[in-house]
Amino acid sequence: MSILQIIAQDGSMRRKILLIKGKGGLGNRILSAVCGLIYADLSGRTPVIDWRDGSYAPLGDNAYPLLFNTPIKSTCAEIDKAVCPVAPAIWTGSLTASTQDMINKFMPKAHSSPKAYRVFCVDLEDLNVPEDIAVYWSYLPKFRRLTKHIRRDPRFTGRSIPCIIKEYLDRYFTPNVRVGREVTRLTAQLGANPIGIHVRYTDRKIPLNSALSILRKRLMQVPDQPIFLATDNAHVQRKMKMEFANLYHINKHLPDNGERLHWPATDVAKLLEAENALIDMWVLSKCTRLIYSRQSTFSQTSVYLGNMARNQLDDVDRNSPKVLLKQLIQYYA
């Protein structure tokens, strides 16, 4: 059903909508969008994903349908024309705004607050919100807040949260043609049993020495095992290429100054670099083993995509009290 069939001539809604906003990195917004999509199904709403914030496509262009082959036919632009109640009410008259802009306007000191999302997100405890348009946003996914609803819904009976997440990833996040083609090519080039390693080392840094130590130990068992590296840091990539002979990576823009790449203010080919990030994410999901950090939603998305078991994972932050505490706070926020 197109959105034109949902909006009546007077601008009112014929069917309730969940407008899913994005903020942050691709892992953050993909997994958070999955959480929103599950809420949309639980509450009987038509989902529309809005990534017009300028991080992964030119400002005003919706990056989501450009990056993915999606079954969602409704468009953000048509929703903008609707005249109807909105929840939370703070979004009334501002449906075209990005979450970044809304936080800047109403809560400029709360960008890092684990509870800021509650001001800008529909109440996830309530599946019967009366407003025609509900807005969903969270920086990190809030699957825990949906657990009781999921358990009561026969569509999800007997299925684990990771299984449900993978289903939604497969349904709503099939990469576009270029990404799919490159993932197929690289997977074939890597050959059998590759090790994937994700090293985030710009605005946030994983313990690099620990990650490299784990990689060296794995290679002692199978010295010729191919390695696929996904990193956001040019120095790390150069360093690892010098040490590891059988290392593969894609060619992409890597800032030498260590600054974050995907951001509305960056001056790069945004859609191209977003596609490159997706190639990294999907190739990691095809690896036999993954060295990563549990605090990275980028890596975690690969884990879900690849349906990876615990014995396939080397988590460099598994014993970090700081990371564990941060995750606990986010879990219950």
C-alpha positions as CSV (number, residue, x, y, z in Angstrom):
1,M,0.0,0.0,0.0
2,S,1.4,3.4,-0.9
3,I,1.3,6.3,1.5
4,L,-1.0,8.1,-1.0
5,Q,-3.7,5.5,-0.2
6,I,-3.1,6.1,3.6
7,I,-3.6,9.8,3.6
8,A,-7.1,11.1,2.9
9,Q,-7.8,14.3,0.8
10,D,-8.0,16.4,4.0
11,G,-4.5,15.3,5.1
12,S,-5.8,12.9,7.8
13,M,-4.6,9.3,8.1
14,R,-6.4,6.3,6.9
15,R,-3.9,4.0,8.5
16,K,-1.5,4.5,11.5
17,I,2.2,5.1,10.7
18,L,5.4,4.5,12.6
19,L,8.0,7.0,11.4
20,I,11.4,5.5,12.2
21,K,14.2,8.1,12.5
22,G,17.9,7.4,12.5
23,K,21.0,8.9,14.3
24,G,24.5,7.7,14.7
25,G,26.4,5.0,12.8
26,L,25.1,2.4,10.5
27,G,25.1,-0.3,13.2
28,N,23.2,1.9,15.6
29,R,20.5,2.9,13.1
30,I,20.1,-0.5,11.5
31,L,19.5,-2.3,14.8
32,S,17.4,0.5,16.2
33,A,15.3,0.5,13.0
34,V,14.8,-3.3,13.5
35,C,13.5,-2.6,16.9
36,G,11.1,0.0,15.4
37,L,10.0,-2.4,12.7
38,I,9.2,-5.0,15.4
39,Y,7.2,-2.4,17.3
40,A,5.4,-1.4,14.1
41,D,4.3,-5.1,13.6
42,L,3.3,-5.5,17.2
43,S,1.2,-2.3,17.1
44,G,-0.3,-2.7,13.6
45,R,1.4,0.3,12.2
46,T,2.8,0.9,8.7
47,P,6.6,1.5,9.0
48,V,8.5,4.3,7.2
49,I,12.2,4.7,7.7
50,D,13.6,8.2,7.6
51,W,17.4,8.6,7.1
52,R,17.3,12.1,5.7
53,D,19.8,13.5,8.2
54,G,22.7,13.9,5.8
55,S,25.0,11.2,7.4
56,Y,24.8,8.6,4.6
57,A,23.4,10.6,1.6
58,P,23.1,14.3,0.8
59,L,21.1,16.2,3.4
60,G,17.4,15.8,2.6
61,D,17.8,12.5,0.6
62,N,16.6,9.4,2.3
63,A,19.6,7.1,2.5
64,Y,17.6,4.0,3.5
65,P,15.9,3.1,0.2
66,L,19.1,4.1,-1.7
67,L,21.2,1.6,0.3
68,F,18.7,-1.3,0.6
69,N,16.2,-3.1,-1.5
70,T,13.2,-2.6,0.8
71,P,9.6,-3.9,0.8
72,I,8.6,-0.5,2.3
73,K,6.8,1.5,-0.4
74,S,5.7,4.5,1.6
75,T,7.8,7.6,1.4
76,C,8.8,10.2,4.0
77,A,8.0,13.1,1.7
78,E,4.3,12.1,1.6
79,I,4.0,11.7,5.3
80,D,5.3,15.3,5.7
81,K,2.1,16.4,4.1
82,A,-0.2,14.7,6.7
83,V,-2.3,16.8,9.1
84,C,-2.9,14.6,12.1
85,P,-1.9,14.0,15.8
86,V,1.7,12.9,16.4
87,A,3.3,11.0,19.3
88,P,5.4,12.1,21.0
89,A,3.8,15.6,20.6
90,I,7.3,17.2,20.5
91,W,7.5,16.1,16.8
92,T,4.3,18.0,15.8
93,G,5.1,20.3,12.9
94,S,8.7,18.9,12.8
95,L,8.4,15.6,11.0
96,T,11.0,16.6,8.4
97,A,13.5,17.4,11.2
98,S,16.4,15.0,12.0
99,T,16.8,13.6,15.5
100,Q,20.1,15.5,15.7
101,D,18.3,18.8,15.1
102,M,15.6,18.0,17.6
103,I,18.1,17.2,20.3
104,N,20.0,20.3,19.5
105,K,16.8,22.3,19.8
106,F,15.2,20.9,22.9
107,M,18.0,19.0,24.8
108,P,21.4,20.2,23.5
109,K,23.3,18.7,26.5
110,A,21.6,15.3,26.2
111,H,23.3,13.8,23.1
112,S,25.0,11.2,25.2
113,S,22.2,10.6,27.7
114,P,21.0,7.0,27.7
115,K,17.4,8.2,28.4
116,A,17.2,11.1,26.0
117,Y,15.4,8.8,23.5
118,R,12.3,8.7,25.7
119,V,11.5,12.3,24.9
120,F,11.6,11.7,21.1
121,C,10.3,8.1,20.9
122,V,6.8,6.7,21.2
123,D,6.2,4.8,24.4
124,L,7.4,1.3,23.6
125,E,5.5,-0.1,26.5
126,D,2.2,0.9,24.9
127,L,1.0,-0.8,21.7
128,N,-2.2,1.2,21.6
129,V,-0.9,4.8,21.2
130,P,-3.9,6.7,19.7
131,E,-2.1,9.2,17.5
132,D,-2.1,8.6,13.8
133,I,1.6,9.1,13.4
134,A,4.0,7.8,16.0
135,V,7.8,8.5,15.8
136,Y,10.4,6.0,16.8
137,W,14.0,6.8,17.6
138,S,16.6,5.4,19.9
139,Y,20.4,5.6,19.6
140,L,20.7,1.9,20.6
141,P,18.0,-0.8,20.0
142,K,15.6,-1.3,22.9
143,F,14.6,-4.9,22.4
144,R,14.3,-5.5,26.1
145,R,11.4,-3.0,26.3
146,L,9.5,-5.0,23.7
147,T,10.2,-8.4,25.2
148,K,6.9,-8.8,27.0
149,H,4.9,-7.9,23.9
150,I,7.0,-10.3,21.8
151,R,6.4,-13.2,24.1
152,R,2.6,-12.6,23.9
153,D,2.5,-12.4,20.1
154,P,2.0,-15.8,18.3
155,R,4.1,-14.6,15.4
156,F,7.2,-14.8,17.6
157,T,6.4,-17.8,19.6
158,G,9.4,-20.0,20.4
159,R,11.9,-17.8,18.7
160,S,14.9,-16.1,20.2
161,I,15.6,-12.4,19.9
162,P,18.7,-12.9,17.7
163,C,16.6,-15.1,15.4
164,I,13.9,-12.5,15.2
165,I,16.5,-9.8,14.5
166,K,18.0,-11.8,11.7
167,E,14.6,-12.3,10.1
168,Y,14.0,-8.5,10.1
169,L,17.5,-7.8,8.8
170,D,17.0,-10.2,5.9
171,R,13.5,-8.8,5.1
172,Y,14.2,-5.0,5.4
173,F,18.0,-4.7,4.9
174,T,19.0,-6.5,1.7
175,P,21.8,-4.4,0.3
176,N,21.6,-2.7,-3.0
177,V,23.0,-4.2,-6.2
178,R,26.6,-2.7,-5.9
179,V,27.0,-3.8,-2.3
180,G,25.6,-7.3,-3.0
181,R,27.9,-7.7,-6.0
182,E,31.0,-6.7,-4.0
183,V,30.1,-8.9,-1.1
184,T,29.8,-11.9,-3.4
185,R,33.1,-11.1,-5.1
186,L,35.0,-10.6,-1.9
187,T,33.6,-13.7,-0.2
188,A,34.7,-15.8,-3.2
189,Q,38.1,-14.1,-3.2
190,L,38.7,-14.8,0.5
191,G,38.1,-18.5,0.1
192,A,37.5,-20.9,2.9
193,N,37.2,-20.1,6.6
194,P,38.3,-16.5,6.7
195,I,38.8,-14.6,10.0
196,G,37.0,-11.3,10.2
197,I,38.4,-8.5,12.4
198,H,36.6,-5.2,13.0
199,V,38.8,-2.4,14.3
200,R,37.1,0.9,15.2
201,Y,39.8,3.4,15.9
202,T,38.6,6.9,15.4
203,D,36.2,8.7,17.8
204,R,36.1,5.4,19.7
205,K,38.9,2.9,20.0
206,I,38.8,-0.8,20.7
207,P,41.8,-2.3,22.6
208,L,43.9,-2.8,19.4
209,N,46.8,-4.7,21.1
210,S,44.3,-7.3,22.5
211,A,42.6,-7.7,19.1
212,L,46.0,-8.2,17.3
213,S,47.1,-10.7,20.0
214,I,44.0,-12.8,19.5
215,L,44.5,-12.7,15.7
216,R,48.1,-13.9,16.1
217,K,47.0,-16.8,18.3
218,R,44.4,-17.8,15.8
219,L,46.9,-17.7,13.0
220,M,49.3,-19.9,14.9
221,Q,46.6,-22.7,14.6
222,V,46.0,-22.1,10.9
223,P,48.9,-19.9,9.5
224,D,47.5,-19.4,6.0
225,Q,44.0,-18.5,7.1
226,P,42.7,-15.5,5.1
227,I,41.9,-12.3,7.1
228,F,39.3,-9.7,6.3
229,L,39.9,-6.4,7.9
230,A,37.2,-3.7,8.4
231,T,38.5,-0.5,9.9
232,D,37.9,3.2,10.0
233,N,41.6,4.1,10.5
234,A,44.2,4.4,7.8
235,H,47.1,3.9,10.2
236,V,45.7,0.7,11.6
237,Q,45.1,-0.6,8.0
238,R,48.7,0.2,7.0
239,K,50.1,-1.4,10.2
240,M,48.2,-4.6,9.7
241,K,49.1,-4.9,6.0
242,M,52.7,-4.8,7.0
243,E,52.4,-7.6,9.5
244,F,49.8,-9.9,8.0
245,A,50.5,-11.3,4.5
246,N,47.1,-12.9,3.8
247,L,45.0,-9.8,4.7
248,Y,42.2,-8.4,2.6
249,H,40.3,-5.1,2.8
250,I,38.2,-3.0,0.5
251,N,39.4,0.3,-0.9
252,K,37.5,3.2,0.8
253,H,38.1,6.6,2.2
254,L,39.9,6.6,5.5
255,P,40.6,9.9,7.2
256,D,44.2,10.2,8.3
257,N,43.3,12.7,11.0
258,G,41.3,10.0,12.9
259,E,38.0,12.0,12.6
260,R,34.7,10.3,12.3
261,L,33.8,9.6,8.7
262,H,30.0,9.3,8.6
263,W,28.7,12.6,9.8
264,P,26.4,15.2,8.3
265,A,29.3,17.8,8.3
266,T,31.8,15.5,6.5
267,D,32.8,16.3,2.9
268,V,32.9,12.8,1.3
269,A,30.9,10.9,-1.2
270,K,28.4,9.9,1.4
271,L,26.4,7.3,-0.4
272,L,29.5,5.6,-1.8
273,E,31.2,5.5,1.6
274,A,27.9,4.2,3.2
275,E,27.9,1.4,0.6
276,N,31.5,0.6,1.5
277,A,30.6,0.4,5.1
278,L,27.8,-2.1,4.3
279,I,30.3,-4.2,2.2
280,D,32.5,-4.4,5.3
281,M,29.6,-5.3,7.5
282,W,28.2,-8.0,5.2
283,V,31.6,-9.6,4.5
284,L,32.3,-9.8,8.2
285,S,29.1,-11.7,8.6
286,K,30.3,-14.3,6.1
287,C,33.5,-15.0,8.0
288,T,34.0,-18.2,10.0
289,R,35.3,-16.3,13.0
290,L,35.0,-12.6,14.1
291,I,37.3,-10.6,16.3
292,Y,35.3,-7.6,17.5
293,S,34.1,-5.5,20.5
294,R,30.7,-6.1,22.0
295,Q,30.2,-2.3,22.3
296,S,30.2,-2.0,18.5
297,T,26.8,-2.2,17.0
298,F,28.5,-2.4,13.6
299,S,30.1,-5.7,14.6
300,Q,27.0,-6.8,16.4
301,T,25.0,-6.4,13.2
302,S,27.4,-8.7,11.4
303,V,27.0,-11.2,14.2
304,Y,23.2,-11.2,13.7
305,L,23.5,-11.3,10.0
306,G,25.8,-14.3,10.1
307,N,23.8,-16.1,12.8
308,M,27.2,-16.5,14.5
309,A,27.5,-18.8,17.5
310,R,29.4,-17.8,20.6
311,N,32.3,-20.2,19.8
312,Q,32.9,-18.2,16.5
313,L,33.4,-14.9,18.4
314,D,36.4,-13.3,20.0
315,D,35.2,-10.3,22.0
316,V,38.0,-8.0,23.0
317,D,35.8,-6.2,25.5
318,R,34.2,-9.2,27.1
319,N,36.0,-8.5,30.5
320,S,35.9,-4.7,30.4
321,P,34.1,-3.4,33.5
322,K,33.5,0.0,31.8
323,V,31.9,-1.6,28.7
324,L,29.9,-4.0,30.7
325,L,28.6,-1.2,33.0
326,K,27.8,1.0,30.0
327,Q,25.8,-1.8,28.3
328,L,23.9,-2.5,31.6
329,I,22.9,1.1,31.8
330,Q,21.8,1.2,28.2
331,Y,19.9,-2.1,28.6
332,Y,17.7,-0.8,31.4
333,A,17.4,2.8,30.2
